[in-house]
Amino acid sequence: MKSICFLSVLFSLLTAPAVAQALPDGSVSADSVCIERQGEYLHISMNVDLDGLEVEGNQAVLLTPCLRQGKDSLELRSIGVYGRKRYYSYIRNGESLLTGSKELTYKRKEMPSEVAYADIISYDDWMNGAEVVLRRQDYGCCGSLLAEQWSVIGGYKEALVYVPHFVYVQPQVETVKTRSLDKSAYIDFPVSRTDIRPGYRNNRVELDKILATIDSIRGDADITLTSLSIKGFASPEGSYANNERLARERTEALRKYVSGLYHFPDTFIRTSYEPENWEGLREYVEASSLENKQDILRLIDDNSLKPDAKERKIRAAYPADYAQLLRECYPALRRSDYRIGYVIRSYTDVEEIKRILRTQPQKLSRQEFYMAAQTMEPGSDAFNEVFETAVRMYPDDEVTNLNAANTAMRKGDLPTAARYLQKAGSSPQAVYARGVYAMLTKDYAGARSLMETAQAQGVTEAGNVLEQLKRIDN
C-alpha cells in the first residue's frame, strides 16, 4: 500500500514549577507537583511535606489544593489533620469530617511527615492556564474558621497547539471489478403444484422485480452480466420428502421462466435448493413474542430430532403458536433468493471518475475514489466528500475506514473518526491514525504508546510526534 500525507506538526506542553513551594508560615510545603492531562481527565500529584505542621488538641487543619483561573475555581480532595479532642468529637457526635469521605484524614499523632498526594478530575477548557493553590484553613470547636492562608504551588498550561499530519492510504487496485446483487422473491404456487403462474396471487409483482433487477444491469453499458444464481426454499409443514421435491422443482421452474425470457445459455443460471427453511423459522421465532418461544427454539435446535419429528412436536405441543407460524411466518419462508453477478469496467480518466462520483458512486472501486481525491485540495469540501462517499460504498473495508477517519479528524468530527477507527484494521498507518486521535483528545500517554508502535512498524511521521512528545516529559 502507498500513502499520501498532508500538513505539518506542532505540539502542546504541560508546565508546573519543579521547586518546593511553602505556605507563608512555612508550616507546609509541596514539591514534585505534576499536572498531566489524559483525554477527558486531569491528573494532579505532588508530595506534601507536613513536618512543620503543629495542630492543637481541640483544633483541625485542612489542606486543600485548588485550581483557579479568573472567576473559575475547583477544590480538589483535602488533607485533614485533627487534634485528638477535635477528632474524637467528630466521631462521638456522629458528624462527618470537614470534607467528607474523599478526605485524606489523619490524627495529629499518626500524621506522616510527607503525604504522596494524587487526585483525578474531569477536564474543562478553563483549566488551561490555571494555577494550583495550596490552601490551609485552621478550625476550632463548632467548626469555626480561625485562620486561612494559601500559596501558589504550580500551574497547568497547554502552550502549543497540535496540528496533525494525516497519512492517507492508497487501496489495492482491483484488476477485475466483480460485484453481485442479492435479492429475494416470494413466488406463490397452488398446493402441491410446481409450475409458474404469473397471474396467481402476487406473482406478477414478484416476477417483475426479478426482471427489473436483471434489466437494470443489462441496460448499463459499463456493466457485463456474468451469472445468475437461484436458491429455492420450502417451509417446514408437511413431509420432508415432499418439501424437498417442491423446493427442487419450483426452483427449476423459476430457472426455466427467467431463462426463457432472456434466452440465457443453460450454464448461465445456477440453482440450488433447501427443502425446509428452518434457519428462517428460527430467526422469526427468536424475534417473536410467542407464548412458548423458548420451548419452540429448543425443539428447533434439537439436532437429535429429524425435521418431520420437530415439526410434528411443535404442531402438537403448541397449537396456538403453530397456527400463528402457519399464518404469519411460513409464507415468507417459501422464497427464492437470487444473486446476480456482474463486472463493472474500470475507469482511468479522472474527469470521468468525478462525473460518475456525482451520479453513480457505486460503480467506483476504492482505488478510483482515491484517484479522484489526489486531484483535489486536501481538506476541501470536495476532497472530504470523496472519502465520505467511499466509506458509504465500502462500509466494512479497513483502508476506506482509515481514510474516512482521517477526513473526520481533519474536520474536527472526533466522534465520527472514533467510529471509523474501530473498523480501520491494525496496519501501521491505522495505529498512527489512532495516535493522532489520541493527540487530538489530549490523551498524551496513549498517543505516546501508539506512536512508538507506529514508528517501530515503519511510519516515519510517528517519529516527529515522539520528538515533540518528549517536551511533555520534560
C-alpha positions in Angstrom: 0.0 0.0 0.0 1.1 3.5 -0.7 0.2 6.6 1.3 0.0 10.3 0.9 0.5 12.8 3.8 -0.6 16.3 4.5 0.1 19.1 7.0 2.9 19.8 9.5 3.3 19.0 13.2 3.2 21.2 16.3 2.6 20.2 19.9 1.4 21.3 23.3 3.4 21.5 26.5 2.4 21.0 30.2 4.2 23.2 32.7 4.5 23.2 36.5 7.1 24.5 38.9 9.6 21.9 39.9 10.9 23.5 43.2 9.1 23.2 46.6 6.5 25.9 47.3 5.7 26.6 51.0 2.8 28.3 52.8 3.7 31.8 54.2 4.2 30.5 57.7 6.5 27.7 56.4 4.4 25.0 58.2 3.6 23.1 55.0 5.3 22.8 51.6 4.6 21.0 48.3 7.1 19.8 45.7 7.2 17.4 42.7 3.9 18.9 41.5 2.9 17.0 38.4 -0.2 18.0 36.3 -0.9 15.9 33.3 -3.9 15.7 31.0 -5.1 12.3 29.7 -8.0 12.6 27.4 -11.0 14.0 29.4 -9.2 13.9 32.7 -6.6 16.0 34.6 -4.2 14.1 36.9 -2.6 16.1 39.7 0.0 14.6 42.0 2.5 16.1 44.5 4.4 15.5 47.7 3.1 17.5 50.6 5.6 18.0 53.5 3.8 18.1 56.9 7.0 18.0 59.0 6.5 21.5 60.3 2.7 21.3 61.0 1.5 21.7 64.5 -2.1 21.1 65.5 -3.5 21.7 69.0 -5.8 19.1 70.5 -9.1 20.9 70.1 -8.3 22.1 66.5 -8.2 20.8 63.0 -6.2 21.9 59.9 -7.5 21.4 56.4 -5.1 21.5 53.5 -6.8 21.8 50.1 -5.2 22.1 46.7 -7.3 24.2 44.4 -7.3 25.0 40.7 -8.3 28.6 39.8 -8.3 30.9 36.9 -10.3 34.2 36.9 -13.8 33.5 38.2 -13.4 29.7 37.8 -12.1 27.5 40.5 -12.3 23.9 41.7 -11.3 22.4 45.0 -9.5 19.0 45.0 -9.6 16.4 47.7 -8.4 17.7 51.0 -5.9 16.5 53.6 -7.4 16.8 57.1 -5.2 16.7 60.2 -7.1 16.6 63.5 -6.0 17.2 67.1 -7.0 14.4 69.5 -10.0 16.2 71.1 -11.3 17.5 67.8 -11.1 14.1 66.1 -13.0 12.2 68.8 -15.5 15.0 69.0 -16.4 14.4 65.4 -16.5 10.6 65.9 -18.5 10.8 69.2 -21.2 13.2 67.8 -21.6 11.2 64.6 -20.5 14.1 62.5 -18.8 13.8 59.1 -15.2 15.1 58.9 -14.6 18.5 57.5 -14.9 17.5 53.8 -16.4 14.0 53.8 -15.4 10.6 52.7 -12.8 11.6 50.0 -10.7 13.4 52.6 -7.2 12.1 53.5 -7.7 12.1 57.2 -5.0 11.8 60.0 -4.9 12.2 63.7 -2.1 14.5 64.7 0.0 11.9 66.5 -0.4 9.5 63.5 0.3 12.1 60.9 3.1 11.2 58.4 5.9 13.6 57.7 5.1 13.5 54.0 1.9 12.7 52.0 2.1 11.4 48.4 -1.0 13.2 47.2 -2.9 12.4 44.0 -6.3 13.3 42.5 -8.1 12.9 39.2 -10.7 15.4 37.9 -12.7 15.9 34.8 -11.0 18.4 32.5 -12.7 21.7 31.5 -11.3 24.2 29.0 -10.9 26.9 31.6 -8.2 24.8 33.3 -5.8 25.5 30.5 -3.7 28.3 32.1 -5.0 27.7 35.7 -2.8 28.0 38.8 -2.7 25.4 41.5 -3.0 26.8 45.0 -2.5 25.1 48.3 -4.8 26.5 51.0 -4.6 26.0 54.7 -7.6 26.5 57.0 -7.5 26.2 60.8 -10.7 25.2 62.5 -11.7 25.4 66.2 -14.6 24.0 68.1 -18.1 24.0 66.4 -16.4 24.2 63.0 -15.4 27.8 63.5 -12.7 29.1 61.0 -9.8 30.5 62.9 -7.3 31.3 60.2 -6.6 30.9 56.5 -3.6 31.2 54.3 -2.5 30.0 50.8 0.3 29.7 48.4 0.6 29.1 44.6 2.4 25.7 44.2 2.1 25.1 40.4 0.1 25.7 37.2 -1.2 23.9 34.1 -0.6 25.3 30.6 -1.0 23.8 27.1 1.4 26.1 25.4 1.4 24.8 21.8 -1.4 23.6 19.5 -1.2 20.2 17.9 -1.7 20.3 14.1 -1.8 16.7 12.9 -0.1 15.2 9.9 -2.5 12.9 8.2 -1.5 9.7 6.4 -4.0 8.6 3.7 -3.5 5.1 2.3 -3.9 4.0 -1.3 -6.2 1.0 -1.7 -5.1 -2.0 -3.7 -6.1 -1.9 -7.3 -8.9 -4.3 -8.4 -7.9 -5.9 -11.7 -11.5 -7.0 -12.3 -14.3 -5.2 -10.5 -16.5 -8.1 -9.7 -19.8 -7.4 -8.0 -23.0 -9.1 -7.0 -26.5 -8.1 -6.1 -28.6 -10.2 -3.7 -32.4 -10.2 -3.7 -35.3 -12.4 -2.7 -38.6 -13.2 -4.4 -41.8 -14.7 -3.0 -43.4 -16.8 -5.7 -46.8 -18.4 -4.7 -47.7 -21.8 -6.0 -51.0 -23.6 -5.7 -51.0 -26.5 -3.3 -48.5 -29.3 -4.4 -48.0 -27.5 -7.8 -44.6 -26.5 -9.2 -45.4 -24.6 -12.4 -45.0 -20.8 -12.5 -48.3 -19.0 -12.8 -47.7 -15.2 -13.3 -51.3 -14.3 -12.6 -51.5 -16.2 -9.4 -51.8 -14.0 -6.2 -48.9 -11.5 -6.1 -46.7 -13.4 -8.5 -46.7 -10.7 -11.3 -45.2 -8.2 -8.9 -42.6 -10.6 -7.6 -41.6 -11.8 -11.1 -41.4 -8.2 -12.3 -39.0 -7.4 -9.5 -36.6 -10.1 -10.7 -36.8 -9.0 -14.3 -36.4 -5.3 -13.4 -33.2 -6.1 -11.5 -31.8 -8.0 -14.4 -32.8 -5.3 -16.9 -31.2 -2.6 -14.8 -27.9 -4.3 -15.0 -28.1 -5.5 -18.6 -29.0 -2.0 -19.8 -25.9 -0.4 -18.4 -23.1 -0.1 -21.0 -20.4 -0.2 -18.2 -21.6 -3.5 -16.8 -21.3 -7.0 -18.0 -23.7 -9.6 -16.6 -21.8 -12.8 -15.7 -24.0 -15.1 -13.7 -27.4 -15.7 -12.0 -27.8 -18.0 -9.0 -31.2 -19.0 -7.7 -31.8 -20.8 -4.4 -35.3 -22.1 -3.5 -36.7 -22.7 0.0 -39.8 -24.5 1.2 -41.4 -24.2 4.6 -41.3 -27.0 7.2 -45.0 -28.0 7.2 -45.7 -31.4 5.6 -43.3 -34.2 5.0 -39.6 -33.5 4.4 -39.6 -35.7 1.3 -42.4 -33.7 -0.3 -40.9 -30.4 0.6 -37.6 -31.5 -1.0 -39.4 -32.2 -4.2 -41.3 -28.9 -4.1 -38.2 -26.9 -3.4 -36.3 -28.6 -6.2 -39.0 -28.4 -8.9 -40.2 -24.9 -8.0 -36.6 -23.6 -8.2 -36.2 -25.3 -11.6 -39.5 -23.8 -12.8 -38.2 -20.3 -11.9 -35.0 -21.0 -13.7 -36.8 -22.0 -16.9 -39.1 -19.0 -16.6 -36.2 -16.5 -16.4 -34.1 -18.3 -19.0 -36.9 -18.4 -21.4 -37.4 -14.7 -21.3 -33.7 -13.8 -21.8 -32.5 -16.9 -23.7 -29.6 -17.3 -21.3 -27.5 -20.4 -22.0 -28.1 -23.4 -19.8 -24.9 -22.9 -17.8 -25.5 -19.2 -17.1 -28.1 -19.9 -14.4 -27.0 -22.0 -11.4 -29.6 -23.4 -9.0 -29.7 -24.9 -5.5 -32.5 -25.5 -3.0 -33.1 -26.1 0.7 -36.1 -28.4 1.4 -37.1 -26.7 4.6 -36.2 -23.3 5.8 -35.5 -23.9 9.4 -33.0 -21.1 9.7 -35.6 -18.6 8.6 -38.1 -20.1 11.1 -35.7 -19.8 13.9 -35.0 -16.1 13.1 -38.7 -15.4 13.2 -39.3 -17.2 16.5 -36.3 -15.6 18.1 -37.6 -12.1 17.3 -41.3 -13.0 18.1 -43.4 -12.7 21.3 -44.8 -16.3 21.0 -46.0 -17.6 24.3 -43.9 -20.7 24.1 -41.0 -19.1 22.3 -38.1 -20.7 24.3 -39.6 -24.2 24.1 -40.1 -23.9 20.4 -36.5 -22.7 20.0 -35.2 -25.7 21.9 -37.1 -28.0 19.6 -35.8 -26.2 16.5 -32.2 -26.6 17.9 -32.6 -30.2 18.9 -30.3 -32.0 16.3 -31.3 -35.4 17.6 -34.8 -34.9 16.0 -35.4 -35.4 12.3 -37.2 -32.5 10.6 -40.6 -34.2 10.4 -40.4 -35.1 14.1 -39.6 -31.5 15.0 -42.5 -30.1 13.0 -45.0 -32.6 14.5 -43.9 -31.8 18.1 -44.2 -28.1 17.6 -47.7 -28.6 16.0 -48.9 -30.9 18.7 -47.4 -29.2 21.8 -48.1 -25.6 20.9 -51.2 -25.5 18.6 -51.9 -21.8 19.1 -48.3 -20.8 18.4 -48.2 -23.1 15.4 -51.3 -21.6 14.0 -49.6 -18.2 14.1 -46.5 -19.6 12.5 -48.6 -21.0 9.6 -50.3 -17.7 9.2 -47.6 -15.2 9.6 -44.2 -16.9 9.2 -44.4 -19.9 6.8 -45.5 -18.0 3.7 -42.3 -15.9 3.9 -40.2 -19.0 4.3 -41.2 -20.1 0.8 -39.0 -17.9 -1.2 -36.3 -17.8 -3.8 -33.1 -16.0 -3.2 -31.2 -14.9 -6.2 -27.8 -13.4 -6.8 -26.8 -11.6 -10.0 -23.1 -11.5 -10.7 -21.6 -8.8 -12.9 -18.4 -7.0 -13.7 -18.0 -3.2 -13.9 -15.5 -1.8 -16.3 -12.5 0.1 -14.8 -12.1 3.8 -15.2 -8.8 5.5 -15.8 -9.8 9.1 -16.7 -10.1 11.1 -13.6 -12.7 13.5 -15.0 -14.9 10.6 -15.9 -14.4 9.2 -12.4 -15.6 12.6 -11.0 -18.7 12.5 -13.1 -19.6 9.0 -12.0 -18.8 10.0 -8.4 -21.7 12.5 -8.6 -24.2 10.2 -10.2 -23.3 6.5 -9.7 -20.6 6.2 -7.0 -21.5 2.5 -6.5 -19.6 1.8 -9.8 -16.3 3.1 -8.5 -13.6 1.0 -6.9 -11.8 2.1 -3.8 -8.7 2.9 -5.9 -10.8 5.1 -8.2 -12.2 7.1 -5.3 -8.5 7.6 -4.2 -7.5 8.7 -7.7 -10.2 11.4 -7.7 -9.1 12.6 -4.2 -5.5 13.1 -5.3 -6.5 15.8 -7.8 -8.3 17.8 -5.1 -7.2 20.3 -2.4 -6.6 18.4 0.9 -9.3 19.4 3.4 -11.6 21.0 0.8 -15.2 20.0 0.7 -14.8 18.1 -2.5 -11.8 16.2 -1.0 -13.7 15.3 2.1 -16.7 14.2 0.2 -14.7 11.7 -1.8 -13.7 9.7 1.3 -17.0 10.1 3.0 -18.8 8.7 -0.1 -16.2 5.9 -0.4 -16.9 4.7 3.1 -20.6 4.6 2.4 -20.0 2.4 -0.6 -17.5 0.2 1.3 -18.6 0.4 5.0 -16.5 -2.6 6.1 -13.3 -2.0 4.2 -10.3 -1.2 6.5 -8.5 1.2 4.2 -11.6 3.1 3.4 -12.5 3.4 7.0 -8.9 4.6 7.8 -9.1 7.3 5.1 -12.6 8.4 6.3 -11.3 8.6 9.8 -8.5 10.9 8.7 -11.1 13.1 6.9 -13.3 13.2 10.0 -10.4 14.2 12.2 -9.3 16.9 9.7 -12.9 18.3 10.1 -12.8 18.1 13.9 -15.5 15.5 14.0 -13.9 13.2 16.6 -16.9 11.0 17.4 -17.3 10.0 13.7 -13.5 9.5 13.5 -13.6 7.2 16.5 -16.3 5.1 14.8 -14.3 4.7 11.6 -11.1 3.9 13.5 -12.9 0.9 15.1 -13.1 -0.6 11.6 -9.7 0.6 10.3 -7.7 -2.6 11.0 -4.3 -2.9 12.5 -2.0 -1.6 9.8 0.9 0.7 10.8 -1.0 3.6 9.3 -4.1 2.7 11.3 -2.0 2.6 14.5 -0.6 6.0 13.6 -4.1 7.4 13.0 -5.2 6.2 16.4 -2.2 8.0 17.8 -3.3 11.2 16.0 -6.8 10.7 17.5 -5.2 10.3 21.0 -3.3 13.6 20.5 -6.4 15.4 19.4 -8.2 14.2 22.6 -5.1 15.1 24.6 -4.5 11.5 25.8 -0.8 12.0 25.6 0.1 8.8 27.4 -2.0 6.8 24.9 -0.6 8.8 22.0 3.0 8.1 23.1 2.4 4.3 23.2 0.6 4.3 19.8 3.3 6.5 18.1 6.1 4.2 19.4 4.3 1.2 17.9 3.7 3.0 14.6 7.4 4.2 14.5 8.6 0.6 15.1 6.3 -0.5 12.2 7.9 2.0 9.8 5.7 5.1 9.9 8.3 7.8 9.8 5.8 10.6 10.7 5.4 9.0 14.2 9.0 9.8 15.0 8.3 13.5 14.6 5.4 13.2 17.0 7.5 11.4 19.6 10.2 14.0 19.4 7.7 16.7 20.3 6.1 14.5 23.0 9.4 14.5 24.8 8.8 18.1 25.7 5.8 17.0 27.7 8.0 14.6 29.7 10.5 17.4 30.4 
